[in-house]
Amino acid sequence: VSEMVLISGYSGAGKSALVKHFRQSLSTDNATFLWGKFEPFQQMEPLSAIIAAFTNFCQEMTAQNKESFRETRAAVQEVVNSSGAFLGNLIPCLRNFMDAPLNEAVMVDGMEAQNRFKFVLRLFVRAMDTAAKPIVLYLDDLQWADPASLELISSLITDKENRSLLFIGSYRENEVNSVHPLNLHFQQIETSGVPITKIGIDSLKRAHVNELISDSLGMSSDVVQPLTDIVYRKTFGNVLFVLQFLKSLFDEGLLR
């Protein structure tokens, strides 16, 4: 059964760091982890983050032991078959998994092409996805996802043939309102019955900043309270800004 985890928070709140910590707890023998990141200047390039995610997967897979690669390749060829030509032209790295002739020009901005890509990629994910080694697909900065990517995410996560796909998505909550396309897709996916876990990451409280500084400097919380007040006033508890501000103080020789 596919599941979805949505992580929201302001920029710098620690969304990506949370997923990174989760990934470090996974063994490559127990799960296949794919990741990609949407960028604001790539919104006119359909599927950029998804293509990057599968390209990263391919590069990591080909660098692993040959037996694991052969097993994945055999499973993909059995399921994808001749449709692999279309997929391989759009994501060239995936050609390593298929023997199909690569002689098709690919356009992803037409409805027919997008529907075909959704179908073929679903086949590919089904081939990779096993109960013994589930797939974790993480896409960051979903607030910048293009319409084709949102459609493809919905297609993958609602595919009843997927046995153990976990989709993790993170986004800036202050950039996604109730009528944002991302929210509309979340609602459609939830209506389809896919289990969704929502995690909101807030800024650090003043007490948390105090504890962080106290632990970092090896001083009591009372001693570092004046510094805590300055840092909190400058950063409002945003964990990324807190760390950057402390680093700047250290680089300038103001912390020892």
C-alpha positions as CSV (number, residue, x, y, z in Angstrom):
1,V,0.0,0.0,0.0
2,S,1.4,3.4,-1.0
3,E,1.6,6.1,1.6
4,M,2.4,9.8,1.6
5,V,4.2,12.0,4.1
6,L,4.0,15.8,3.8
7,I,6.4,18.1,5.6
8,S,5.6,21.8,5.8
9,G,7.4,24.7,7.3
10,Y,9.1,28.0,6.4
11,S,12.3,28.1,4.5
12,G,15.2,27.1,6.8
13,A,12.9,25.4,9.3
14,G,14.7,22.0,8.9
15,K,12.4,20.1,6.5
16,S,15.3,18.7,4.4
17,A,17.4,18.0,7.4
18,L,14.6,15.9,8.9
19,V,14.4,13.8,5.7
20,K,18.2,13.5,5.5
21,H,18.2,12.1,9.1
22,F,15.5,9.7,8.1
23,R,17.5,8.6,5.0
24,Q,20.6,7.9,7.1
25,S,18.5,5.5,9.2
26,L,17.7,3.4,6.0
27,S,19.9,0.7,4.7
28,T,20.4,0.4,1.0
29,D,19.5,-3.3,1.4
30,N,16.1,-2.4,2.9
31,A,14.9,0.5,0.7
32,T,15.5,2.3,-2.5
33,F,15.7,6.1,-1.9
34,L,15.1,8.5,-4.7
35,W,15.2,12.3,-4.3
36,G,14.8,15.4,-6.3
37,K,14.3,19.1,-5.8
38,F,12.2,21.6,-7.6
39,E,13.7,25.0,-8.4
40,P,11.8,28.3,-9.1
41,F,13.7,28.9,-12.4
42,Q,12.9,25.4,-13.6
43,Q,9.1,25.7,-13.5
44,M,9.1,26.0,-17.3
45,E,10.9,22.7,-17.5
46,P,8.3,19.9,-16.9
47,L,9.2,17.1,-14.6
48,S,12.7,18.4,-13.8
49,A,12.8,17.2,-10.2
50,I,11.3,13.8,-11.0
51,I,13.8,13.3,-13.9
52,A,16.6,14.2,-11.5
53,A,15.3,11.8,-8.9
54,F,15.4,8.8,-11.3
55,T,18.7,9.9,-12.7
56,N,20.2,10.0,-9.2
57,F,18.7,6.5,-8.6
58,C,20.2,5.2,-11.8
59,Q,23.7,6.5,-11.0
60,E,23.6,5.0,-7.5
61,M,22.3,1.7,-8.8
62,T,24.9,1.3,-11.4
63,A,27.6,2.0,-8.8
64,Q,26.3,-0.8,-6.5
65,N,27.1,-4.4,-6.7
66,K,26.5,-6.0,-10.1
67,E,24.1,-8.7,-8.8
68,S,21.7,-6.1,-7.4
69,F,21.8,-4.2,-10.7
70,R,21.2,-7.3,-12.8
71,E,18.2,-8.2,-10.6
72,T,16.6,-4.8,-11.0
73,R,17.4,-4.7,-14.7
74,A,15.7,-8.1,-15.2
75,A,12.6,-7.0,-13.3
76,V,12.3,-3.7,-15.2
77,Q,12.7,-5.4,-18.6
78,E,10.0,-8.0,-17.8
79,V,7.4,-5.3,-16.8
80,V,8.3,-2.3,-19.0
81,N,9.1,-4.3,-22.2
82,S,9.1,-2.3,-25.4
83,S,7.7,0.8,-23.7
84,G,11.2,1.4,-22.3
85,A,12.2,3.3,-25.5
86,F,9.9,6.2,-24.6
87,L,11.1,6.3,-21.0
88,G,14.8,5.9,-22.0
89,N,14.6,8.9,-24.3
90,L,13.2,11.1,-21.6
91,I,15.5,9.9,-18.8
92,P,18.6,8.7,-20.7
93,C,20.2,7.1,-17.6
94,L,17.4,4.6,-17.5
95,R,18.6,3.1,-20.8
96,N,21.0,1.0,-18.7
97,F,17.9,-1.0,-17.5
98,M,16.4,-1.6,-20.9
99,D,17.2,-3.1,-24.3
100,A,14.4,-1.4,-26.3
101,P,15.4,0.6,-29.4
102,L,15.7,4.3,-28.7
103,N,14.4,5.9,-31.8
104,E,11.5,8.0,-30.6
105,A,11.4,11.8,-30.2
106,V,9.9,12.8,-26.9
107,M,7.8,15.8,-26.1
108,V,6.4,16.2,-22.6
109,D,4.3,19.2,-23.1
110,G,1.5,17.4,-25.0
111,M,-1.3,15.6,-23.2
112,E,-0.8,12.4,-25.0
113,A,2.9,12.3,-24.3
114,Q,2.3,13.1,-20.6
115,N,-0.2,10.4,-20.3
116,R,2.1,7.9,-21.9
117,F,5.0,8.9,-19.6
118,K,2.8,8.5,-16.6
119,F,1.8,5.0,-17.7
120,V,5.4,3.9,-18.5
121,L,6.9,5.3,-15.3
122,R,4.2,3.6,-13.3
123,L,5.3,0.3,-14.9
124,F,8.9,1.1,-14.1
125,V,8.1,1.9,-10.4
126,R,6.0,-1.3,-10.1
127,A,9.0,-3.3,-11.3
128,M,11.3,-1.7,-8.7
129,D,8.8,-1.8,-5.9
130,T,8.9,-4.9,-3.8
131,A,7.7,-5.7,-0.2
132,A,11.3,-6.7,0.7
133,K,12.7,-3.4,-0.7
134,P,10.2,-0.6,-0.8
135,I,10.7,2.7,-2.7
136,V,11.0,6.0,-0.9
137,L,10.6,9.0,-3.3
138,Y,11.4,12.4,-1.8
139,L,10.7,15.6,-3.6
140,D,11.7,18.9,-2.0
141,D,10.1,22.4,-2.6
142,L,6.8,21.1,-4.0
143,Q,5.5,24.7,-4.0
144,W,7.4,25.1,-7.2
145,A,6.3,21.9,-8.9
146,D,5.0,22.2,-12.4
147,P,1.5,20.9,-13.3
148,A,2.9,17.8,-15.2
149,S,4.9,16.8,-12.1
150,L,1.9,17.2,-9.8
151,E,-0.1,15.0,-12.1
152,L,2.7,12.4,-12.2
153,I,3.0,12.4,-8.4
154,S,-0.7,11.8,-8.1
155,S,-0.5,9.0,-10.7
156,L,2.3,7.2,-8.9
157,I,0.9,7.5,-5.3
158,T,-2.6,6.4,-6.3
159,D,-1.4,3.4,-8.4
160,K,-3.1,0.4,-6.7
161,E,-0.4,-1.9,-8.2
162,N,2.4,-0.4,-6.2
163,R,3.0,-2.6,-3.2
164,S,5.1,-0.4,-0.9
165,L,5.8,3.1,-2.2
166,L,6.4,5.9,0.3
167,F,6.3,9.4,-1.1
168,I,7.7,12.2,1.0
169,G,7.1,15.8,-0.1
170,S,8.2,19.0,1.6
171,Y,7.1,22.5,0.9
172,R,7.0,26.0,2.2
173,E,3.7,26.4,3.9
174,N,3.7,30.2,3.6
175,E,3.8,29.9,-0.2
176,V,0.9,27.4,-0.5
177,N,-2.6,28.7,0.1
178,S,-5.9,26.9,0.0
179,V,-6.3,27.4,-3.8
180,H,-2.7,26.5,-4.7
181,P,-2.5,23.6,-7.2
182,L,-0.4,21.7,-4.7
183,N,-3.2,21.8,-2.2
184,L,-5.8,20.7,-4.7
185,H,-3.7,17.7,-5.6
186,F,-3.3,16.8,-1.9
187,Q,-7.0,16.8,-1.5
188,Q,-7.5,14.6,-4.6
189,I,-5.0,12.1,-3.3
190,E,-6.5,12.1,0.2
191,T,-10.0,11.5,-1.4
192,S,-8.6,8.4,-3.2
193,G,-7.9,6.8,0.1
194,V,-4.1,7.1,0.2
195,P,-2.9,7.4,3.9
196,I,-1.3,10.8,4.4
197,T,0.8,11.8,7.4
198,K,1.3,15.6,7.8
199,I,4.2,17.0,9.7
200,G,4.6,20.7,10.4
201,I,7.9,22.1,11.5
202,D,7.9,25.3,13.5
203,S,10.7,27.7,14.4
204,L,12.6,27.0,17.6
205,K,11.3,28.5,20.8
206,R,13.6,30.8,22.7
207,A,14.2,28.0,25.3
208,H,15.3,25.7,22.5
209,V,17.8,28.3,21.1
210,N,19.1,28.7,24.6
211,E,19.7,25.0,25.0
212,L,21.4,24.8,21.6
213,I,23.8,27.6,22.4
214,S,24.4,26.2,25.9
215,D,25.3,22.8,24.5
216,S,27.4,24.2,21.7
217,L,29.5,26.4,24.0
218,G,29.6,24.1,27.0
219,M,28.2,26.9,29.2
220,S,25.2,27.1,31.5
221,S,21.9,28.3,30.2
222,D,22.0,31.3,32.5
223,V,25.4,32.4,31.2
224,V,24.4,32.3,27.5
225,Q,20.9,33.8,28.1
226,P,22.0,37.3,26.9
227,L,23.5,35.8,23.7
228,T,20.3,33.7,23.3
229,D,18.2,36.9,23.4
230,I,20.3,38.5,20.7
231,V,20.2,35.4,18.4
232,Y,16.5,34.9,18.9
233,R,15.8,38.6,18.1
234,K,17.8,38.4,14.9
235,T,16.5,35.0,13.7
236,F,13.1,34.5,15.2
237,G,14.1,31.0,16.0
238,N,14.5,29.8,12.3
239,V,17.0,27.0,12.8
240,L,19.0,27.7,9.6
241,F,19.3,31.4,10.5
242,V,20.3,30.5,14.0
243,L,23.1,28.3,12.9
244,Q,24.3,30.7,10.2
245,F,24.3,33.6,12.7
246,L,26.2,31.6,15.3
247,K,28.7,30.6,12.6
248,S,29.2,34.2,11.6
249,L,29.9,35.1,15.2
250,F,32.4,32.3,15.4
251,D,34.1,33.2,12.1
252,E,34.5,36.8,13.3
253,G,36.1,35.6,16.6
254,L,33.2,36.7,18.8
255,L,32.6,33.2,20.1
256,R,35.3,31.0,21.6
